Amino acid sequence: MSRETLINDIGEWLIDQVLSEPDIIDMFQQVCARLYGVGVPLSRARLTWPTLHPLFQAETILWRKDAEIEFEQFRHQEEASDEWRRSPMFYALENGLDMLRRNLDGPNKMLDFPILEDLVEQGHTDYLLIATSFSMSKVRNTQQESGLLVTWSSDRPGGFSDDDIAALSTIQRRFAAACKTAVQRRISRNIAETYLGGYAGSQVLEGAIKLGDGNETKAVVWYADMRRSTALADTMLPADFLELLNDYFSCTAGPAIEFGGEVLDFIGDAVLAIFPFAEESGKTQAIQCATMAMEKALELLAEVNENREKAGKVTIDFGLGINVGTFMFGNIGVASRLAFSVIGPNINEVERIEALTKVLEAKALVTQEIAAQDPENWVSVGEQQLAGVAHKRELFRLKQSADQPTEKPSKMLEDTDLSARNQMTH
């Protein structure tokens, strides 16, 4: 069978990938392995594409013929790094080049970028960069138009032949079609999970997009609200207040996510999070994770306020309520504008519980079911009337002073295996 036929077979396989839901990392690995298998002298290949993600602006995959494939994400930066500016990729993008080639050995050897010197030391003899654009909007604040860049390297003496380059160009075009599908799906999931949370985002992507779609969910509910927010907003410069809000959210929303919770909403300066569990057997772990998130939030509050005081900035304070129950988790709103949220009497109760932290001068208040998991760390404040709720609820506060964060990890924090905190059934 001729190599041309084998190359066409790879192209046909890639068309099948377009019609499926390919994993971009596995697909790139297979493309490189298949090209190498039909005689294209590949020794190294790197795929790079821009993405929409709150933390990362680009993603890349590195394939080498004798090593494990590597996936890496690059964080957003105010300014491009010197390493990036001195790369062939940056040069190609800045000059609108679809292709850039450099011989790495022989009389036409050209090492005008630092990365090429490294490749020579690693034994590579040829370097080929091919850019393929997508008909998608440009990703904001990136140097790269929507599309992908692939660098192909060879370690064969003399490097790539003309036939090799023709084969790589043909395959990359078909590969880009499959990548476009995969990249769009990754971006859709990033956006859904960023704005809705992991669980709600996955529900929406799986088709729960009609008014009323939802299901009953058991969860520990975690509600934090910032103190003096109205007064601070009225007296601080907008930029300073925004910085304060982000410090506050890092103390509250950050630990909730870290310990396996889902932040469902930012209600002004309040944070509503849940720690779901499917069966009663999972309730204990959900309570433990929510309590550890509370302890971490109070530790962070002390650290953030210490730094803010040193900088002469206004300090932060907040109250926290934790409750547990069964809720309806699904779409509410109108048919053309929906929100995925939790509704139910226990949600109203946890907001009222948090409100009592101001009256009782407590950092956190929890219900009896929460406190029972770690009774040594909680003390009852008696039955309390919750605004708008017919029956009273016994509430518990931390045993240490309400004005101080936890000085030592609770027994629960010491006994719980942190590696299991993200294994709650969502």
matplotlib code that plots the C-alpha trace (Angstrom):
import matplotlib.pyplot as plt

x = [0.0, 1.4, 2.2, -0.3, -3.0, -1.9, -2.0, -5.5, -6.5, -5.4, -7.5, -10.5, -10.0, -9.9, -13.3, -14.7, -13.4, -15.2, -18.5, -17.8, -16.8, -13.0, -10.7, -8.2, -5.2, -5.8, -6.6, -3.3, -1.4, -2.9, -2.3, 1.4, 1.7, -0.1, 2.0, 5.2, 3.8, 3.5, 7.0, 6.8, 10.0, 8.4, 10.4, 8.4, 5.2, 3.4, -0.2, -1.2, -4.6, -6.2, -9.1, -11.7, -11.1, -11.0, -7.5, -5.9, -5.5, -3.9, -3.5, -0.8, 0.0, 3.6, 4.2, 7.6, 8.1, 9.8, 8.0, 4.6, 2.4, 2.2, -0.7, -0.1, -2.2, -0.8, -2.2, -3.4, -0.7, -0.8, 2.1, 3.6, 6.7, 10.1, 10.2, 7.0, 8.1, 11.3, 9.5, 8.8, 5.1, 5.0, 6.9, 4.6, 1.5, 2.9, 3.8, 0.7, 2.6, 0.8, 4.0, 7.6, 10.4, 13.9, 16.6, 18.4, 21.5, 23.5, 24.6, 21.2, 21.1, 19.3, 18.9, 17.3, 15.1, 16.3, 14.0, 15.7, 19.1, 17.4, 16.0, 19.4, 20.8, 18.0, 19.0, 16.3, 17.2, 14.1, 11.4, 8.1, 5.4, 1.9, -0.9, -4.6, -7.3, -10.9, -13.9, -14.6, -14.4, -10.9, -10.3, -10.0, -6.6, -4.7, -2.1, -3.6, -6.6, -9.1, -7.4, -4.3, -0.6, 1.3, 5.1, 6.5, 10.1, 12.2, 15.4, 16.2, 19.3, 18.2, 14.9, 11.5, 11.2, 8.8, 6.4, 6.6, 5.7, 2.8, 1.5, 1.7, -0.1, -2.9, -3.3, -3.2, -6.1, -8.3, -7.0, -8.0, -11.6, -11.8, -9.9, -12.4, -15.2, -13.2, -12.0, -15.5, -16.8, -14.0, -14.7, -18.5, -17.8, -15.3, -18.0, -20.8, -18.7, -17.3, -20.7, -22.9, -20.6, -19.4, -22.6, -25.1, -22.9, -22.8, -26.6, -27.2, -24.7, -26.5, -29.8, -31.5, -32.3, -36.1, -38.1, -38.8, -36.0, -34.5, -34.4, -34.5, -31.1, -29.8, -27.1, -25.4, -26.1, -23.4, -24.3, -21.9, -22.7, -20.3, -20.9, -21.2, -21.2, -23.6, -21.7, -18.4, -19.8, -21.0, -17.7, -15.0, -13.7, -15.2, -11.8, -11.0, -14.4, -14.0, -10.6, -12.2, -15.0, -12.5, -10.6, -13.9, -14.8, -11.4, -12.1, -15.6, -16.2, -12.6, -12.7, -16.2, -14.9, -11.6, -13.4, -15.7, -18.7, -20.5, -20.9, -24.4, -24.7, -23.1, -26.2, -24.7, -22.0, -23.5, -22.2, -24.6, -22.8, -23.9, -22.2, -24.4, -24.7, -26.8, -27.4, -27.6, -24.2, -22.7, -24.2, -21.4, -18.7, -20.6, -21.0, -17.3, -16.3, -18.6, -17.2, -13.6, -14.5, -15.8, -12.5, -10.4, -12.6, -12.0, -8.2, -8.1, -10.1, -7.4, -4.6, -6.4, -7.2, -3.7, -2.4, -5.1, -4.3, -0.6, -1.5, -3.8, -6.9, -10.4, -10.7, -13.4, -16.0, -18.7, -21.1, -21.7, -24.7, -24.7, -27.8, -28.7, -31.8, -33.5, -33.9, -35.2, -32.3, -33.2, -34.2, -36.3, -37.2, -39.0, -38.6, -36.2, -34.1, -33.3, -31.2, -30.1, -30.5, -31.8, -35.1, -36.9, -37.6, -34.1, -32.5, -34.6, -33.6, -29.9, -30.1, -32.0, -29.5, -26.6, -28.5, -28.5, -24.7, -24.9, -27.4, -25.5, -22.0, -20.9, -18.7, -20.7, -24.0, -25.1, -28.0, -28.0, -27.4, -24.2, -22.9, -23.6, -20.8, -18.2, -19.8, -16.5, -16.2, -19.7, -21.8, -25.6, -27.0, -30.5, -33.6, -33.8, -36.7, -35.8, -37.5, -40.4, -40.1, -42.9, -40.8, -37.7, -34.4, -31.6, -28.4, -24.8, -21.7, -18.0, -16.7, -13.9, -14.4, -16.6, -14.1, -11.3, -10.8, -10.2, -6.8, -6.3, -7.9, -10.9, -10.9, -13.0, -10.3, -7.7, -9.7, -11.0, -9.1, -8.8, -8.2, -11.9, -13.4, -14.1, -15.6, -19.1, -21.7, -22.7]
y = [0.0, 3.4, 6.1, 8.4, 5.8, 5.5, 9.4, 9.4, 6.8, 9.1, 11.8, 9.6, 8.7, 12.4, 12.9, 10.3, 12.2, 15.4, 13.4, 12.2, 13.9, 13.5, 14.2, 16.7, 15.2, 11.6, 12.7, 14.6, 11.8, 9.4, 11.8, 12.0, 8.3, 7.5, 9.9, 8.4, 5.0, 5.7, 7.0, 10.7, 11.3, 13.0, 13.3, 16.1, 18.0, 20.8, 21.9, 25.2, 27.0, 30.0, 29.3, 31.1, 30.3, 32.5, 31.3, 30.4, 32.1, 29.2, 25.5, 23.3, 19.6, 18.3, 15.0, 13.3, 9.9, 8.3, 10.1, 10.6, 13.2, 16.5, 18.9, 22.4, 25.5, 29.1, 31.6, 35.1, 37.7, 41.5, 41.4, 38.7, 37.0, 37.5, 33.8, 34.0, 37.2, 35.4, 32.4, 31.3, 31.2, 34.8, 35.8, 33.9, 35.5, 39.0, 38.7, 36.8, 33.8, 30.5, 28.6, 29.0, 26.5, 26.3, 23.8, 22.8, 21.1, 21.2, 24.2, 26.0, 25.7, 28.8, 29.2, 32.6, 31.7, 30.4, 27.4, 26.2, 26.0, 23.8, 21.6, 21.2, 20.1, 17.5, 16.1, 17.6, 18.5, 20.3, 22.6, 23.4, 25.6, 25.6, 27.9, 27.0, 29.6, 28.9, 30.9, 31.8, 35.1, 36.0, 35.2, 38.5, 39.6, 36.9, 37.3, 34.4, 34.4, 31.6, 28.5, 26.4, 26.4, 23.1, 22.8, 19.6, 18.6, 15.8, 14.2, 12.5, 13.7, 16.2, 16.7, 16.6, 16.0, 17.9, 14.9, 15.0, 18.7, 18.1, 15.2, 17.3, 20.2, 18.0, 16.2, 19.4, 20.8, 17.8, 17.7, 21.3, 20.5, 17.9, 20.2, 23.0, 20.8, 19.7, 23.3, 24.6, 22.0, 22.7, 26.4, 25.8, 23.6, 26.2, 29.0, 26.9, 25.8, 29.3, 31.0, 28.1, 25.9, 22.4, 20.5, 23.0, 23.6, 19.9, 19.6, 22.5, 21.0, 17.7, 19.2, 20.6, 23.9, 24.1, 26.0, 23.6, 21.1, 20.0, 17.4, 17.0, 17.4, 16.7, 19.1, 21.0, 24.7, 27.3, 31.0, 33.9, 37.6, 40.5, 43.0, 46.8, 46.4, 49.2, 51.7, 50.6, 50.9, 54.4, 55.6, 53.8, 54.5, 51.9, 50.4, 50.0, 48.5, 46.0, 45.0, 44.5, 42.4, 40.2, 39.7, 38.8, 36.3, 34.7, 34.1, 32.8, 31.3, 30.1, 27.6, 26.4, 25.4, 24.1, 21.6, 20.2, 22.7, 24.3, 28.1, 28.5, 32.3, 35.6, 37.4, 40.9, 40.3, 37.1, 33.6, 30.7, 27.3, 23.7, 20.5, 17.8, 14.2, 11.4, 9.1, 9.6, 7.8, 10.8, 13.4, 13.1, 13.8, 16.7, 18.2, 17.7, 19.4, 22.4, 22.7, 22.6, 25.2, 27.4, 26.9, 27.8, 30.8, 32.1, 31.5, 33.4, 36.2, 36.7, 36.6, 39.0, 41.5, 41.4, 42.3, 44.9, 46.6, 46.7, 48.4, 50.9, 49.5, 48.8, 45.3, 42.7, 41.0, 38.5, 36.1, 32.5, 30.1, 26.4, 24.2, 20.8, 19.6, 18.6, 21.2, 21.5, 22.2, 23.3, 26.1, 29.0, 32.3, 32.6, 30.5, 32.9, 33.8, 31.1, 30.6, 27.3, 27.4, 25.8, 26.6, 25.5, 26.5, 25.4, 28.0, 30.7, 29.4, 29.4, 33.1, 33.9, 31.9, 33.9, 37.1, 36.1, 36.1, 39.9, 39.8, 37.0, 38.4, 35.1, 34.4, 31.3, 29.7, 26.2, 23.9, 20.9, 18.4, 20.2, 20.6, 17.0, 15.9, 17.7, 18.5, 19.5, 22.5, 23.9, 25.4, 25.9, 29.4, 28.0, 28.0, 31.1, 32.5, 32.9, 35.8, 34.6, 31.0, 29.6, 27.3, 28.0, 26.3, 25.5, 27.0, 26.5, 28.8, 28.1, 27.6, 30.0, 33.8, 35.0, 37.7, 35.2, 32.7, 29.1, 28.9, 25.2, 22.7, 21.0, 17.3, 16.9, 18.5, 16.3, 13.1, 13.6, 12.4, 15.5, 13.4, 12.2, 15.7, 15.9, 12.4, 13.6, 12.6, 15.6]
z = [0.0, -1.0, 1.6, -0.2, 0.5, 4.1, 4.5, 3.0, 5.6, 8.4, 6.8, 6.6, 10.3, 11.1, 9.4, 11.6, 14.6, 13.4, 13.5, 17.0, 20.3, 20.2, 23.1, 21.8, 23.7, 22.7, 19.1, 18.7, 20.2, 17.7, 14.7, 15.5, 16.1, 12.9, 10.8, 12.3, 11.6, 7.9, 7.5, 8.2, 10.2, 13.2, 16.4, 18.2, 17.7, 19.6, 19.3, 20.7, 20.7, 22.5, 24.9, 26.9, 30.6, 33.7, 34.5, 31.2, 27.9, 25.9, 26.0, 24.5, 23.9, 23.4, 21.7, 21.5, 19.9, 22.9, 25.8, 27.5, 26.0, 27.9, 28.3, 29.7, 30.3, 30.2, 32.7, 31.7, 31.8, 31.6, 29.3, 27.0, 28.5, 26.9, 26.1, 24.1, 22.3, 21.2, 19.9, 16.3, 17.1, 18.2, 15.1, 12.8, 14.4, 14.4, 10.7, 9.5, 8.4, 7.6, 7.5, 8.9, 8.4, 9.7, 8.8, 12.0, 10.4, 7.2, 5.1, 5.4, 9.1, 10.7, 14.4, 14.8, 17.8, 21.2, 21.0, 17.9, 19.7, 22.3, 19.6, 18.0, 21.3, 21.6, 18.2, 15.9, 12.3, 11.0, 12.3, 10.6, 11.9, 10.3, 11.3, 10.6, 11.3, 12.3, 11.2, 14.9, 16.7, 17.9, 21.6, 23.3, 24.7, 22.9, 20.1, 18.3, 16.0, 16.6, 15.3, 16.0, 15.6, 15.2, 15.2, 13.6, 14.2, 12.7, 13.8, 10.4, 8.7, 6.1, 7.9, 6.1, 2.4, 0.2, 0.3, 4.1, 4.2, 1.8, 4.0, 7.2, 5.5, 4.3, 7.6, 9.7, 7.7, 8.4, 12.0, 12.4, 11.4, 14.2, 16.6, 16.0, 17.3, 20.3, 21.1, 20.9, 23.3, 25.8, 25.6, 26.1, 29.1, 30.5, 30.2, 31.6, 34.6, 35.2, 35.3, 36.6, 38.5, 37.7, 38.5, 37.1, 34.1, 33.3, 33.7, 31.2, 28.7, 29.0, 28.0, 31.2, 29.6, 29.7, 32.3, 35.2, 34.3, 37.6, 40.3, 44.0, 45.6, 49.1, 50.1, 52.8, 52.1, 52.8, 52.9, 53.6, 53.6, 53.9, 56.8, 56.2, 52.4, 51.7, 53.8, 52.3, 48.8, 49.5, 51.0, 49.0, 45.5, 43.0, 42.3, 46.0, 46.7, 43.8, 45.3, 48.7, 47.2, 45.5, 48.7, 50.4, 47.7, 47.9, 51.7, 51.2, 47.7, 47.4, 50.3, 49.4, 46.0, 47.4, 49.7, 47.0, 47.1, 44.2, 44.3, 42.8, 43.0, 44.1, 45.4, 45.6, 48.2, 49.5, 48.5, 48.1, 47.9, 48.2, 49.1, 47.5, 48.5, 46.9, 49.8, 53.6, 53.8, 52.0, 54.4, 57.0, 54.4, 52.9, 56.4, 57.1, 53.8, 54.5, 58.0, 56.8, 54.2, 57.0, 59.0, 56.0, 55.3, 58.8, 58.6, 55.3, 56.8, 59.5, 56.9, 54.4, 57.2, 58.5, 55.0, 54.5, 57.9, 57.0, 53.7, 55.5, 53.9, 55.2, 56.7, 55.9, 58.0, 57.2, 58.7, 57.7, 58.1, 57.3, 57.0, 55.5, 53.7, 50.5, 47.8, 44.3, 42.0, 38.5, 36.1, 37.3, 35.6, 32.2, 29.1, 27.4, 30.5, 33.0, 36.1, 37.5, 41.2, 44.4, 45.9, 49.0, 52.6, 53.8, 51.5, 53.2, 56.6, 55.9, 54.9, 58.1, 60.1, 58.7, 59.5, 63.2, 63.2, 63.5, 66.4, 68.3, 67.3, 65.9, 63.0, 62.0, 63.0, 62.1, 62.8, 65.2, 62.4, 61.4, 65.0, 65.9, 63.5, 65.7, 69.1, 70.7, 68.3, 68.8, 71.6, 71.6, 71.6, 72.2, 70.1, 67.8, 65.9, 62.3, 60.5, 58.4, 59.7, 61.9, 64.1, 66.1, 65.4, 67.8, 66.6, 67.4, 67.3, 67.5, 71.0, 70.6, 70.7, 67.9, 67.2, 66.4, 63.6, 64.4, 66.1, 65.5, 63.1, 64.6, 65.3, 62.1, 60.1, 61.6, 61.1, 57.6, 54.6, 52.4, 49.3, 49.6, 49.8, 46.1, 45.9, 47.0, 44.5, 42.5]

ax = plt.figure().add_subplot(projection="3d")
ax.plot(x, y, z, "-o")
ax.set_aspect("equal")
plt.show()
